Amino acid sequence: MSEKLYTVGKIVNTHGIRGELKIVSETDFPDERFAKNSKLVFVDPNSGASLPVTIESAREHKQMFIIRFHGFGNINEVEKYKGWLLKVEEQYLSELDNDEYYYHEIIGCSVATEEGEVLGEITEILSPGANDVWVVKRPKGKELLIPYIDDVVLDVNVQDKKITVRLMEGLLDL
């Protein structure tokens, strides 16, 4: 398992005595990630230890997922995984449409205006509501918030890690 891993959830607690775990989802594709026979990886955020697992069953419950994994039949076998992350290997990521991107593809991209002025690098993606907002770390000055809308984001090249934007009036107040 030498591939990159991407977080899809966090194990927050056990559920019942039959080896089920409560998972807080951190993915836009929970139906796919938490489907029966999906292959995921438990990862200890402290030690980095990992354990490949396969989903036996999953259901949504109170804005969380209750998941049972193959090979775990009681609470004693799963209790030690509380606080661990649930990750997916890169090979299991789905192909996205042309105008859709995974967060890991956007974070780290250089941002420049259509005139060629380099604004900085994307360090974070916020999801406050109608559209995502990309946080750009500037070489000098405070962070710049770029709304991910067609009027602002003109071109995204994830291969070259470059994004071209058109700044709306008032967006770049230093």
C-alpha positions in Angstrom: 0.0 0.0 0.0 2.4 2.7 -1.2 -0.3 4.9 -2.8 -1.4 8.3 -1.5 -4.3 8.1 0.9 -7.2 10.7 1.2 -9.4 11.1 4.3 -13.0 10.2 3.8 -14.1 10.1 7.5 -13.2 9.9 11.1 -14.0 7.2 13.6 -15.6 8.9 16.5 -17.1 6.0 18.6 -18.3 2.5 18.6 -22.0 1.6 18.1 -23.6 -1.3 20.0 -21.7 -4.5 20.8 -21.4 -6.1 17.4 -18.3 -4.3 16.1 -20.0 -1.3 14.4 -18.3 2.1 14.3 -19.7 5.6 14.1 -18.0 7.6 11.3 -18.2 11.3 10.7 -18.1 11.7 6.9 -15.5 14.0 5.3 -16.3 13.1 1.7 -18.6 14.5 -1.0 -19.3 10.9 -2.1 -20.5 9.0 1.0 -22.8 6.6 -1.0 -19.7 5.5 -3.0 -17.1 5.5 -0.2 -19.3 3.7 2.3 -20.9 1.2 0.0 -20.7 -2.5 0.7 -17.3 -4.0 -0.2 -15.6 -0.6 -0.5 -11.9 -0.9 0.4 -10.7 1.7 2.9 -7.8 2.1 5.3 -7.8 2.8 9.1 -5.0 5.3 9.9 -3.9 6.3 13.3 -3.3 10.0 13.2 -0.7 9.8 16.0 1.6 6.9 14.9 0.7 6.6 11.2 -0.1 3.0 11.7 -2.6 1.7 9.0 -4.9 -1.2 8.5 -6.7 -2.0 5.2 -10.4 -2.8 5.7 -13.5 -3.7 3.7 -17.0 -2.5 4.4 -19.5 -5.2 5.3 -22.5 -2.8 5.8 -23.2 0.9 6.3 -26.2 3.0 7.1 -26.7 6.7 7.8 -27.8 7.7 11.3 -28.1 11.2 12.8 -25.7 12.8 10.3 -23.1 10.1 10.8 -22.6 6.6 9.3 -22.7 3.4 11.3 -20.3 1.0 9.5 -19.4 -2.6 10.1 -16.2 -3.9 8.6 -15.4 -7.5 7.5 -13.5 -9.4 10.2 -14.8 -7.3 13.1 -17.6 -8.9 15.1 -17.7 -7.3 18.5 -17.0 -4.1 20.3 -13.7 -5.3 21.8 -12.2 -5.7 18.3 -13.0 -2.1 17.2 -12.8 0.0 20.3 -9.1 0.7 19.9 -9.8 2.4 16.5 -11.7 5.4 18.1 -10.1 8.6 16.9 -8.5 7.0 13.9 -9.1 8.3 10.3 -10.8 6.5 7.5 -9.0 6.9 4.2 -9.3 5.8 0.6 -6.4 4.9 -1.7 -5.8 7.0 -4.8 -6.7 4.1 -7.1 -10.3 4.1 -5.8 -10.9 7.8 -6.5 -13.6 8.4 -9.1 -13.2 10.3 -12.3 -14.8 13.7 -12.0 -16.4 15.9 -14.7 -14.3 18.5 -16.5 -15.2 21.4 -14.2 -14.9 19.4 -10.9 -11.8 18.8 -8.8 -10.7 17.1 -5.7 -9.5 19.4 -2.9 -6.0 17.8 -3.0 -5.7 18.9 -6.7 -6.5 22.5 -5.9 -4.6 23.0 -2.7 -1.0 24.1 -3.6 -2.0 25.6 -6.9 -0.5 29.0 -7.8 -3.0 31.7 -8.5 -2.5 34.5 -11.0 -4.7 37.2 -12.6 -5.4 37.1 -16.3 -2.8 39.9 -16.7 -0.2 37.6 -15.2 0.1 39.1 -11.7 0.9 36.2 -9.3 -1.4 36.5 -6.3 -0.2 33.5 -4.2 -0.9 29.9 -3.5 -4.1 28.1 -2.4 -3.8 26.8 1.1 -7.4 25.9 2.0 -10.9 25.4 0.6 -13.9 26.7 2.6 -17.5 25.5 1.9 -19.7 28.2 3.5 -22.7 27.7 1.3 -23.6 28.3 -2.3 -20.0 27.9 -3.6 -16.6 27.0 -2.4 -14.1 29.7 -1.4 -10.4 29.2 -2.1 -8.0 30.8 0.5 -4.9 32.2 -1.2 -1.8 32.8 0.9 -0.2 36.0 -0.4 3.5 36.7 -0.4 2.8 39.9 1.5 -0.4 41.0 3.2 -3.4 39.2 4.4 -5.0 36.1 2.8 -7.2 36.5 -0.3 -10.5 34.8 -0.6 -11.5 33.7 -4.1 -15.1 32.5 -4.7 -15.2 29.5 -7.0 -17.6 31.0 -9.5 -17.3 31.3 -13.3 -17.0 35.1 -13.3 -13.8 34.8 -11.1 -12.1 31.5 -11.9 -11.3 31.6 -15.6 -8.9 28.6 -15.9 -7.9 25.7 -13.7 -4.9 23.6 -14.8 -4.3 20.9 -12.1 -1.5 19.3 -14.1 0.7 22.5 -14.0 -0.8 23.6 -10.6 -1.9 27.0 -12.1 -5.1 28.8 -11.8 -6.1 32.0 -13.6 -8.6 34.4 -12.1 -10.3 37.7 -12.9 -10.6 39.8 -9.8 -13.9 41.4 -9.1 -14.0 44.9 -7.8 -13.2 45.1 -4.1 -11.8 41.5 -3.9 -8.2 42.6 -3.6 -8.4 45.3 -0.9 -4.9 45.3 0.7 
